[in-house]
């Protein structure tokens, strides 16, 4: 049984939602299997899809507990920021030579970028929303931090997104292997993959990161390089252990190393 993760239009959406519910029930019961991850069948490892420190935000999503009492706390925006990197990557372009705009005009353009569905195909250059006066998202968000934050709307809906319930269920190892396999396929096609990551019932990690590159260690484990909205200083890493068929937090900001579960986010209309 397989899900069509591309087509999202028309009356089939409801049918797919019902099929998805059935699949997830079977997943929880361990009733569906999948072929093992075959690294040998993968094409040559592609170049990173985005450039850390260029195509990522210069500011951080701040941990509410760690920065308790901070007057200008910017917290609980991790899903918005990770999704926003994908949206800027697909729908915006930067024009350093163009004249800069007033702050309110930049806010409007950021809102326009993040209003686009993150699963839609990238736009051609002549259709993209232009951000004038800056060379990259990192430069823009460093110089216009307040403006960019004002434009990054939609935090409330990430709290109540219907797929968040997945964090409370243990998932079979084959399902996590399928996530790894699908992620490799997406990266090979030049599409970054947003993960919902959790070690629930531990409350340390219920978070999101954006996978944009990978490598293999000597044993064939997959080392996913990720943008972590909590850490604008350096990339994070999530490892997929092929033997154990599970994900591990290898280097995530303020997170202990160890097993986690990973799920894909925002790759079609219902997810």
Backbone as CSV, one residue per row, in Angstrom:
resi,resn,N_x,N_y,N_z,CA_x,CA_y,CA_z,C_x,C_y,C_z
1,UNK,0.856,-1.195,0.000,0.000,0.000,0.000,0.884,1.234,0.000
2,UNK,0.608,2.201,-0.877,1.450,3.386,-0.968,0.577,4.615,-1.045
3,UNK,1.098,5.704,-0.553,0.395,6.977,-0.612,0.934,7.798,-1.760
4,UNK,0.051,8.459,-2.490,0.449,9.392,-3.525,0.767,10.708,-2.834
5,UNK,2.045,11.056,-2.766,2.447,12.258,-2.037,2.583,13.473,-2.942
6,UNK,2.145,13.376,-4.184,2.266,14.508,-5.098,0.907,15.142,-5.383
7,UNK,-0.050,14.346,-5.856,-1.334,14.898,-6.289,-2.163,15.294,-5.088
8,UNK,-2.707,16.540,-5.116,-3.443,17.034,-3.955,-4.749,17.712,-4.342
9,UNK,-5.170,17.588,-5.588,-6.293,18.386,-6.045,-7.584,17.573,-6.124
10,UNK,-8.707,18.298,-6.181,-9.977,17.717,-6.534,-10.618,16.888,-5.452
11,UNK,-11.693,16.153,-5.800,-12.488,15.417,-4.818,-11.764,14.231,-4.236
12,UNK,-10.595,13.865,-4.798,-9.870,12.721,-4.246,-9.244,13.030,-2.891
13,UNK,-9.197,14.306,-2.513,-8.566,14.671,-1.245,-9.226,13.957,-0.073
14,UNK,-10.561,13.959,-0.023,-11.261,13.307,1.088,-10.964,11.820,1.082
15,UNK,-10.996,11.219,-0.120,-10.689,9.795,-0.214,-9.289,9.489,0.262
16,UNK,-8.357,10.347,-0.092,-6.985,10.124,0.353,-6.871,10.274,1.860
17,UNK,-7.638,11.208,2.416,-7.610,11.371,3.874,-8.079,10.098,4.554
18,UNK,-9.141,9.463,4.013,-9.630,8.219,4.590,-8.603,7.112,4.424
19,UNK,-7.969,7.061,3.243,-6.919,6.059,3.033,-5.769,6.283,3.992
20,UNK,-5.418,7.553,4.205,-4.331,7.860,5.122,-4.658,7.389,6.525
21,UNK,-5.886,7.619,6.972,-6.283,7.162,8.296,-6.143,5.653,8.411
22,UNK,-6.565,4.937,7.348,-6.447,3.477,7.358,-5.003,3.046,7.451
23,UNK,-4.153,3.686,6.647,-2.726,3.333,6.662,-2.121,3.570,8.033
24,UNK,-2.458,4.705,8.655,-1.869,5.012,9.953,-2.334,4.037,11.024
25,UNK,-3.583,3.587,10.939,-4.051,2.563,11.873,-3.250,1.285,11.688
26,UNK,-3.043,0.901,10.427,-2.264,-0.305,10.153,-0.826,-0.142,10.599
27,UNK,-0.294,1.067,10.399,1.071,1.334,10.839,1.196,1.125,12.335
28,UNK,0.261,1.713,13.097,0.318,1.597,14.550,0.205,0.147,14.998
29,UNK,-0.541,-0.651,14.240,-0.708,-2.046,14.598,0.422,-2.920,14.073
30,UNK,1.316,-2.354,13.257,2.418,-3.120,12.704,1.968,-4.098,11.639
31,UNK,0.892,-3.784,10.893,0.303,-4.727,9.950,0.821,-4.549,8.528
32,UNK,1.636,-3.534,8.281,2.129,-3.279,6.943,3.635,-3.326,6.972
33,UNK,4.233,-3.922,5.967,5.681,-3.982,5.895,6.166,-3.225,4.678
34,UNK,7.471,-3.011,4.611,8.049,-2.291,3.494,9.424,-2.857,3.216
35,UNK,9.899,-2.725,1.966,11.227,-3.235,1.656,12.306,-2.478,2.397
36,UNK,13.418,-3.148,2.664,14.513,-2.533,3.400,15.143,-1.404,2.588
37,UNK,15.708,-0.446,3.288,16.378,0.684,2.659,17.619,0.181,1.936
38,UNK,17.674,0.409,0.643,18.780,-0.071,-0.182,19.609,1.124,-0.617
39,UNK,20.684,1.390,0.123,21.536,2.522,-0.206,22.163,2.340,-1.583
40,UNK,22.463,1.100,-1.928,23.125,0.842,-3.196,22.278,1.284,-4.381
41,UNK,20.941,1.322,-4.183,20.056,1.706,-5.287,19.959,3.218,-5.436
42,UNK,20.530,3.966,-4.480,20.470,5.418,-4.560,21.474,5.934,-5.592
43,UNK,21.112,7.025,-6.250,22.032,7.669,-7.174,23.161,8.329,-6.397
44,UNK,24.090,8.917,-7.112,25.192,9.619,-6.461,24.647,10.660,-5.495
45,UNK,25.325,10.849,-4.375,24.864,11.792,-3.363,24.817,13.201,-3.948
46,UNK,23.658,13.858,-3.897,23.535,15.181,-4.509,24.193,16.262,-3.649
47,UNK,24.425,17.399,-4.278,24.922,18.559,-3.537,23.840,19.060,-2.586
48,UNK,24.231,19.772,-1.518,23.213,20.352,-0.623,22.242,21.234,-1.399
49,UNK,20.972,21.143,-1.021,19.932,21.870,-1.750,19.927,23.343,-1.366
50,UNK,20.152,23.631,-0.114,20.248,25.013,0.340,21.629,25.242,0.940
51,UNK,21.996,26.500,1.107,23.295,26.869,1.672,23.072,27.399,3.083
52,UNK,23.578,26.670,4.059,23.407,27.114,5.437,24.148,28.440,5.616
53,UNK,23.507,29.377,6.322,24.110,30.687,6.515,23.935,31.609,5.332
54,UNK,23.245,31.141,4.298,22.907,31.961,3.131,21.391,31.900,2.900
55,UNK,20.887,30.675,2.788,19.461,30.462,2.518,18.665,30.153,3.779
56,UNK,19.228,30.439,4.942,18.555,30.193,6.220,18.423,31.502,6.991
57,UNK,17.574,31.503,8.009,17.353,32.713,8.799,18.546,32.997,9.716
58,UNK,18.819,34.281,9.920,19.947,34.687,10.754,19.597,34.699,12.235
59,UNK,18.315,34.695,12.567,17.900,34.712,13.972,17.372,33.343,14.364
60,UNK,17.165,33.161,15.657,16.771,31.849,16.184,15.330,31.847,16.662
61,UNK,14.727,30.686,16.579,13.524,30.403,17.361,14.011,30.132,18.787
62,UNK,13.513,30.891,19.748,14.060,30.814,21.106,13.238,29.879,21.987
63,UNK,13.953,29.115,22.776,13.313,28.170,23.689,12.661,28.932,24.837
64,UNK,11.356,28.709,25.017,10.614,29.470,26.016,11.135,29.224,27.428
65,UNK,11.510,27.980,27.728,12.009,27.666,29.067,13.403,28.238,29.278
66,UNK,14.230,28.182,28.262,15.617,28.632,28.388,15.714,30.146,28.491
67,UNK,14.802,30.847,27.800,14.855,32.314,27.779,13.679,32.920,28.544
68,UNK,13.295,32.258,29.600,12.162,32.721,30.400,12.360,34.169,30.856
69,UNK,11.345,34.987,30.615,11.408,36.383,31.044,12.013,37.323,30.024
70,UNK,12.517,36.826,28.913,13.097,37.689,27.882,11.984,38.562,27.290
71,UNK,12.151,39.875,27.284,11.037,40.755,26.896,10.611,40.621,25.441
72,UNK,11.545,40.339,24.548,11.213,40.228,23.128,11.321,38.779,22.664
73,UNK,10.888,37.872,23.510,11.010,36.450,23.235,10.362,36.078,21.899
74,UNK,11.114,35.359,21.089,10.598,34.866,19.803,10.586,33.345,19.888
75,UNK,9.468,32.805,20.369,9.375,31.382,20.686,8.220,30.732,19.942
76,UNK,8.335,29.398,19.778,7.290,28.577,19.165,7.069,28.906,17.694
77,UNK,8.118,29.348,17.025,8.058,29.610,15.597,8.880,28.612,14.796
78,UNK,9.260,27.489,15.391,10.150,26.574,14.681,9.510,26.033,13.408
79,UNK,8.212,25.674,13.463,7.562,25.149,12.270,7.441,26.224,11.202
80,UNK,7.116,27.439,11.611,6.994,28.544,10.669,8.330,28.831,10.007
81,UNK,9.419,28.794,10.780,10.728,29.130,10.239,11.259,28.038,9.304
82,UNK,11.129,26.778,9.708,11.603,25.697,8.835,10.807,25.680,7.530
83,UNK,9.496,25.834,7.648,8.662,25.910,6.452,9.009,27.138,5.622
84,UNK,9.326,28.248,6.313,9.661,29.487,5.618,10.915,29.364,4.771
85,UNK,11.910,28.611,5.230,13.114,28.407,4.420,12.743,27.737,3.101
86,UNK,11.890,26.730,3.158,11.421,26.076,1.936,10.659,27.059,1.055
87,UNK,9.800,27.874,1.648,8.991,28.818,0.864,9.867,29.873,0.188
88,UNK,10.860,30.395,0.896,11.770,31.351,0.259,12.584,30.662,-0.834
89,UNK,12.966,29.414,-0.583,13.747,28.657,-1.567,12.947,28.445,-2.847
90,UNK,11.638,28.272,-2.754,10.812,27.930,-3.916,10.155,29.121,-4.596
91,UNK,9.884,30.178,-3.820,9.000,31.215,-4.357,9.584,32.629,-4.338
92,UNK,10.777,32.824,-3.819,11.354,34.170,-3.727,12.713,34.213,-4.423
93,UNK,13.115,35.402,-4.765,14.488,35.625,-5.218,14.967,36.969,-4.685
94,UNK,16.256,37.065,-4.505,16.853,38.264,-3.917,17.602,39.043,-4.992
95,UNK,17.461,40.352,-4.938,18.087,41.233,-5.922,18.860,42.313,-5.178
96,UNK,20.152,42.076,-5.007,20.988,43.002,-4.240,21.036,44.384,-4.880
97,UNK,21.005,44.449,-6.200,21.171,45.730,-6.896,19.916,46.592,-6.879
98,UNK,18.773,46.013,-6.571,17.523,46.781,-6.606,17.406,47.687,-5.390
99,UNK,16.724,48.822,-5.513,16.562,49.748,-4.382,15.801,49.093,-3.227
100,UNK,16.197,49.419,-2.023,15.519,48.862,-0.849,14.149,49.501,-0.651
101,UNK,13.311,48.780,0.090,11.931,49.194,0.300,11.721,49.694,1.726
102,UNK,10.582,50.317,1.940,10.182,50.689,3.295,9.836,49.417,4.078
103,UNK,9.978,49.446,5.408,9.722,48.248,6.211,8.376,47.596,5.947
104,UNK,7.320,48.399,5.837,5.993,47.813,5.648,5.881,47.076,4.304
105,UNK,6.652,47.521,3.304,6.629,46.823,2.015,7.350,45.483,2.115
106,UNK,8.419,45.439,2.887,9.094,44.159,3.105,8.182,43.187,3.863
107,UNK,7.471,43.701,4.864,6.536,42.839,5.603,5.533,42.216,4.642
108,UNK,5.003,43.022,3.744,4.013,42.524,2.784,4.615,41.443,1.893
109,UNK,5.855,41.614,1.504,6.473,40.618,0.622,6.791,39.320,1.364
110,UNK,7.219,39.426,2.602,7.439,38.215,3.390,6.128,37.461,3.557
111,UNK,5.061,38.183,3.864,3.753,37.532,4.011,3.319,36.856,2.717
112,UNK,3.623,37.484,1.601,3.259,36.892,0.316,4.029,35.596,0.072
113,UNK,5.307,35.595,0.420,6.126,34.385,0.243,5.579,33.247,1.096
114,UNK,5.335,33.518,2.375,4.952,32.430,3.282,3.472,32.063,3.160
115,UNK,2.741,32.773,2.314,1.357,32.381,2.025,1.287,31.260,0.988
116,UNK,2.414,30.965,0.336,2.425,29.932,-0.696,2.534,28.552,-0.050
117,UNK,1.848,27.579,-0.627,1.881,26.217,-0.094,3.276,25.623,-0.270
118,UNK,3.878,25.124,0.799,5.273,24.663,0.714,5.464,23.413,-0.115
119,UNK,4.380,22.723,-0.460,4.501,21.518,-1.280,4.389,21.822,-2.776
120,UNK,4.082,23.076,-3.144,3.971,23.418,-4.558,5.349,23.418,-5.226
121,UNK,5.363,23.179,-6.529,6.621,23.175,-7.279,7.249,24.568,-7.259
122,UNK,8.569,24.654,-7.293,9.241,25.967,-7.322,8.795,26.796,-8.516
123,UNK,8.736,28.093,-8.306,8.352,29.008,-9.383,9.556,29.356,-10.247
124,UNK,9.324,29.666,-11.521,10.419,30.182,-12.353,10.837,31.569,-11.875
125,UNK,12.032,31.977,-12.253,12.600,33.227,-11.745,11.708,34.428,-12.022
126,UNK,11.071,34.470,-13.210,10.280,35.651,-13.558,8.957,35.735,-12.799
127,UNK,8.582,34.666,-12.121,7.347,34.687,-11.333,7.623,34.932,-9.847
128,UNK,8.834,34.751,-9.421,9.164,34.768,-7.992,8.979,36.157,-7.378
129,UNK,8.688,36.149,-6.090,8.519,37.389,-5.332,9.907,37.955,-5.058
130,UNK,10.139,39.169,-5.494,11.471,39.772,-5.405,11.658,40.444,-4.049
131,UNK,12.784,40.154,-3.425,13.198,40.843,-2.187,14.374,41.735,-2.570
132,UNK,14.128,43.031,-2.806,15.185,43.909,-3.322,16.129,44.399,-2.224
133,UNK,17.370,44.669,-2.635,18.332,45.294,-1.733,19.152,44.332,-0.905
134,UNK,18.912,43.046,-1.027,19.641,42.045,-0.242,19.995,40.854,-1.125
135,UNK,21.093,40.194,-0.755,21.609,39.100,-1.579,21.081,37.734,-1.184
136,UNK,20.543,37.606,0.032,20.131,36.283,0.509,19.164,36.413,1.669
137,UNK,18.523,35.300,2.001,17.615,35.275,3.149,18.369,35.559,4.435
138,UNK,19.563,35.023,4.573,20.341,35.247,5.799,20.670,36.724,5.969
139,UNK,21.137,37.363,4.885,21.474,38.783,4.957,20.227,39.619,5.234
140,UNK,19.142,39.298,4.560,17.888,40.025,4.734,17.364,39.897,6.157
141,UNK,17.351,38.694,6.689,16.790,38.479,8.030,17.715,38.994,9.136
142,UNK,18.989,39.141,8.834,19.890,39.748,9.814,19.680,41.263,9.867
143,UNK,19.572,41.892,8.697,19.432,43.346,8.643,18.015,43.807,8.968
144,UNK,17.028,42.993,8.657,15.620,43.376,8.825,14.916,42.357,9.727
145,UNK,15.521,42.028,10.847,14.989,40.974,11.713,13.551,41.247,12.136
146,UNK,13.283,42.439,12.629,11.935,42.755,13.112,10.916,42.655,11.983
147,UNK,11.289,43.109,10.807,10.397,43.090,9.650,10.087,41.647,9.252
148,UNK,11.118,40.815,9.189,10.915,39.424,8.785,10.047,38.699,9.805
149,UNK,10.322,38.919,11.082,9.511,38.282,12.118,8.050,38.705,12.024
150,UNK,7.812,39.970,11.709,6.432,40.434,11.573,5.732,39.747,10.406
151,UNK,6.491,39.453,9.357,5.896,38.816,8.190,5.684,37.320,8.338
152,UNK,6.392,36.687,9.261,6.271,35.235,9.451,5.054,34.932,10.320
153,UNK,3.908,34.960,9.717,2.658,34.753,10.446,2.299,33.273,10.441
154,UNK,1.306,32.913,11.235,0.759,31.567,11.170,1.210,30.620,12.257
155,UNK,1.754,31.133,13.354,2.239,30.253,14.407,1.119,29.435,15.042
156,UNK,-0.058,30.023,15.231,-1.143,29.329,15.929,-1.480,27.999,15.270
157,UNK,-1.546,27.991,13.939,-1.990,26.780,13.242,-0.981,25.652,13.348
158,UNK,0.284,25.971,13.627,1.242,24.885,13.832,0.983,24.171,15.153
159,UNK,0.373,24.854,16.118,0.046,24.214,17.397,-1.074,23.190,17.231
160,UNK,-1.991,23.471,16.318,-3.182,22.636,16.199,-3.200,21.832,14.897
161,UNK,-2.072,21.777,14.212,-2.011,20.999,12.970,-2.419,19.562,13.266
162,UNK,-3.301,19.037,12.447,-3.935,17.756,12.790,-2.944,16.593,12.822
163,UNK,-1.793,16.720,12.164,-0.831,15.611,12.165,0.046,15.575,13.405
164,UNK,-0.081,16.562,14.272,0.764,16.570,15.474,0.499,15.376,16.381
165,UNK,-0.670,14.774,16.257,-0.996,13.634,17.118,-0.040,12.464,16.911
166,UNK,0.688,12.446,15.791,1.578,11.325,15.511,2.654,11.144,16.577
167,UNK,2.992,12.223,17.285,4.097,12.123,18.244,3.774,11.197,19.406
168,UNK,2.505,10.934,19.685,2.152,10.132,20.862,2.163,8.640,20.583
169,UNK,2.333,8.243,19.315,2.266,6.828,18.970,3.655,6.282,18.660
170,UNK,3.969,5.087,19.176,5.186,4.414,18.704,4.966,3.967,17.267
171,UNK,5.986,4.085,16.452,5.881,3.678,15.056,6.818,2.509,14.785
172,UNK,6.389,1.541,13.980,7.255,0.397,13.685,8.505,0.843,12.935
173,UNK,9.553,0.042,13.044,10.838,0.412,12.455,10.732,0.550,10.931
174,UNK,9.913,-0.300,10.303,9.810,-0.207,8.845,9.219,1.129,8.420
175,UNK,8.336,1.688,9.244,7.744,2.980,8.884,8.800,4.080,8.933
176,UNK,9.679,4.031,9.940,10.752,5.010,10.014,11.731,4.833,8.851
177,UNK,11.931,3.591,8.452,12.768,3.323,7.283,12.152,3.904,6.020
178,UNK,10.834,3.836,5.933,10.156,4.431,4.781,10.356,5.941,4.763
179,UNK,10.289,6.584,5.915,10.539,8.028,5.975,11.940,8.333,5.454
180,UNK,12.924,7.537,5.874,14.302,7.747,5.420,14.407,7.567,3.908
181,UNK,13.771,6.526,3.378,13.832,6.248,1.948,13.162,7.364,1.146
182,UNK,11.998,7.813,1.591,11.311,8.902,0.897,12.128,10.193,0.943
183,UNK,12.789,10.419,2.073,13.607,11.628,2.207,14.775,11.606,1.236
184,UNK,15.434,10.456,1.105,16.521,10.342,0.138,16.021,10.630,-1.277
185,UNK,14.850,10.125,-1.610,14.289,10.352,-2.940,13.984,11.831,-3.165
186,UNK,13.432,12.485,-2.150,13.120,13.912,-2.276,14.398,14.739,-2.428
187,UNK,15.412,14.440,-1.641,16.667,15.184,-1.735,17.314,14.975,-3.097
188,UNK,17.213,13.775,-3.634,17.771,13.505,-4.958,17.081,14.336,-6.037
189,UNK,15.813,14.708,-5.782,15.054,15.524,-6.731,15.205,17.017,-6.448
190,UNK,16.022,17.374,-5.470,16.269,18.786,-5.180,15.249,19.437,-4.281
191,UNK,14.557,18.631,-3.468,13.539,19.176,-2.575,13.935,18.929,-1.118
192,UNK,14.106,19.972,-0.313,14.361,19.758,1.118,13.146,19.132,1.780
193,UNK,13.371,18.437,2.873,12.303,17.693,3.556,12.200,18.179,4.995
194,UNK,11.013,18.626,5.380,10.795,19.075,6.747,10.345,17.900,7.596
195,UNK,11.045,17.708,8.716,10.736,16.643,9.664,10.047,17.211,10.895
196,UNK,9.036,16.515,11.367,8.575,16.628,12.748,9.365,15.595,13.536
197,UNK,10.120,16.032,14.536,10.957,15.108,15.304,10.527,15.128,16.767
198,UNK,10.569,13.962,17.396,10.090,13.853,18.767,10.771,12.703,19.490
199,UNK,10.934,12.864,20.779,11.291,11.724,21.637,10.230,11.556,22.729
200,UNK,8.989,11.976,22.405,7.861,11.809,23.315,7.778,10.333,23.746
201,UNK,7.519,10.030,25.020,6.914,10.867,26.065,7.871,11.785,26.820
202,UNK,9.175,11.735,26.490,10.059,12.760,27.034,9.679,14.091,26.400
203,UNK,9.610,15.144,27.200,9.148,16.434,26.690,10.289,17.288,26.154
204,UNK,11.473,16.711,26.040,12.623,17.489,25.601,12.505,17.925,24.146
205,UNK,11.960,17.048,23.292,12.011,17.293,21.863,10.654,17.036,21.209
206,UNK,9.959,18.102,20.863,8.803,18.061,19.969,8.993,19.266,19.066
207,UNK,9.600,19.041,17.925,10.293,20.109,17.220,10.253,19.816,15.722
208,UNK,10.795,20.730,14.928,10.899,20.501,13.493,12.242,20.981,12.983
209,UNK,12.759,20.283,11.987,13.999,20.645,11.316,13.813,20.410,9.825
210,UNK,14.719,20.941,9.030,14.631,20.824,7.576,15.869,20.106,7.055
211,UNK,15.670,18.902,6.519,16.779,18.144,5.938,17.059,18.660,4.532
212,UNK,18.339,18.950,4.254,18.673,19.497,2.936,19.901,18.850,2.302
213,UNK,20.518,17.910,2.989,21.679,17.212,2.444,21.868,15.923,3.231
214,UNK,22.680,15.019,2.691,22.998,13.818,3.445,24.353,13.267,3.011
215,UNK,24.900,12.421,3.864,26.121,11.685,3.576,25.958,10.304,4.187
216,UNK,26.906,9.428,3.931,26.887,8.087,4.497,28.130,7.896,5.352
217,UNK,27.956,7.259,6.519,29.131,6.925,7.317,29.705,5.602,6.807
218,UNK,30.849,5.150,7.339,31.479,3.930,6.810,30.613,2.682,6.878
219,UNK,29.636,2.650,7.777,28.762,1.473,7.884,27.507,1.597,7.023
220,UNK,27.343,2.736,6.336,26.177,2.925,5.490,25.018,3.626,6.155
221,UNK,25.177,4.053,7.409,24.130,4.844,8.040,24.004,6.190,7.330
222,UNK,22.790,6.724,7.309,22.534,7.972,6.591,22.643,9.141,7.566
223,UNK,23.480,10.098,7.226,23.691,11.272,8.066,22.999,12.459,7.399
224,UNK,21.806,12.783,7.871,21.053,13.894,7.301,21.533,15.207,7.919
225,UNK,21.901,16.155,7.067,22.228,17.503,7.519,20.947,18.317,7.540
226,UNK,20.700,19.007,8.649,19.424,19.704,8.805,19.631,21.147,9.246
227,UNK,18.712,21.979,8.830,18.589,23.326,9.396,17.679,23.227,10.606
228,UNK,18.193,23.637,11.752,17.438,23.640,12.996,17.103,25.095,13.329
229,UNK,15.826,25.496,13.303,15.482,26.897,13.576,15.983,27.404,14.925
230,UNK,16.249,26.493,15.861,16.753,26.917,17.165,18.229,27.290,17.133
231,UNK,18.916,26.961,16.050,20.366,27.167,16.000,20.776,27.769,14.659
232,UNK,20.842,29.107,14.567,21.256,29.735,13.316,22.761,29.690,13.091
233,UNK,23.529,29.174,14.063,24.986,29.225,13.980,25.599,28.074,13.205
234,UNK,24.993,26.878,13.272,25.576,25.743,12.577,24.494,24.717,12.234
235,UNK,24.745,23.914,11.195,23.766,22.892,10.828,23.649,21.823,11.908
236,UNK,22.497,21.178,11.941,22.303,20.036,12.813,22.469,18.742,12.046
237,UNK,22.358,17.639,12.771,22.470,16.335,12.120,21.516,15.346,12.756
238,UNK,20.842,14.593,11.913,20.025,13.456,12.325,20.548,12.231,11.585
239,UNK,20.776,11.164,12.305,21.301,9.929,11.715,20.182,8.908,11.578
240,UNK,20.143,8.233,10.429,19.282,7.064,10.307,20.162,5.831,10.395
241,UNK,19.967,5.073,11.469,20.725,3.849,11.711,20.084,2.724,10.901
242,UNK,20.790,2.214,9.894,20.205,1.205,9.008,19.991,-0.130,9.718
243,UNK,20.878,-0.454,10.671,20.740,-1.724,11.370,19.541,-1.701,12.311
244,UNK,19.442,-0.638,13.097,18.338,-0.509,14.056,17.064,0.005,13.401
245,UNK,17.190,0.545,12.188,16.050,1.118,11.457,15.331,2.178,12.288
246,UNK,16.107,3.134,12.733,15.551,4.221,13.539,16.388,5.477,13.331
247,UNK,15.774,6.609,13.643,16.459,7.898,13.606,17.085,8.186,14.966
248,UNK,18.174,8.942,14.930,18.829,9.360,16.166,19.190,10.833,16.060
249,UNK,19.021,11.543,17.165,19.467,12.929,17.242,20.972,12.912,17.463
250,UNK,21.721,13.199,16.424,23.178,13.203,16.539,23.705,14.563,16.979
251,UNK,23.104,15.614,16.396,23.489,16.969,16.796,22.309,17.900,16.546
252,UNK,21.464,18.027,17.558,20.371,18.984,17.531,20.519,19.904,18.717
253,UNK,20.178,21.152,18.527,20.404,22.172,19.542,19.717,21.822,20.856
254,UNK,20.489,21.829,21.923,19.971,21.632,23.279,19.204,20.310,23.418
255,UNK,19.648,19.286,22.689,18.993,17.981,22.721,20.043,16.901,22.954
256,UNK,19.764,16.003,23.880,20.690,14.901,24.119,20.662,13.937,22.940
257,UNK,21.829,13.372,22.638,21.894,12.372,21.585,21.085,11.146,21.981
258,UNK,20.440,10.550,20.993,19.675,9.346,21.270,18.565,9.130,20.274
259,UNK,17.830,8.016,20.408,16.767,7.672,19.461,15.632,8.691,19.469
260,UNK,15.125,8.977,18.291,13.962,9.845,18.118,13.067,9.221,17.042
261,UNK,11.896,9.797,16.855,11.040,9.437,15.734,10.918,10.654,14.824
262,UNK,10.851,10.390,13.533,10.769,11.474,12.553,9.603,11.224,11.609
263,UNK,8.885,12.299,11.288,7.757,12.247,10.370,7.892,13.401,9.382
264,UNK,7.415,13.207,8.185,7.471,14.269,7.190,6.325,15.250,7.383
265,UNK,6.599,16.523,7.084,5.615,17.594,7.204,5.515,18.368,5.896
266,UNK,4.311,18.875,5.606,4.072,19.859,4.548,4.534,19.380,3.178
267,UNK,4.276,18.125,2.853,4.674,17.657,1.530,3.487,17.384,0.616
268,UNK,2.275,17.460,1.142,1.081,17.571,0.316,-0.016,18.195,1.161
269,UNK,-1.169,18.438,0.572,-2.152,19.329,1.186,-2.615,18.885,2.558
270,UNK,-2.684,17.577,2.831,-3.178,17.103,4.122,-2.071,16.837,5.125
271,UNK,-0.831,16.933,4.702,0.283,16.670,5.614,1.280,17.812,5.599
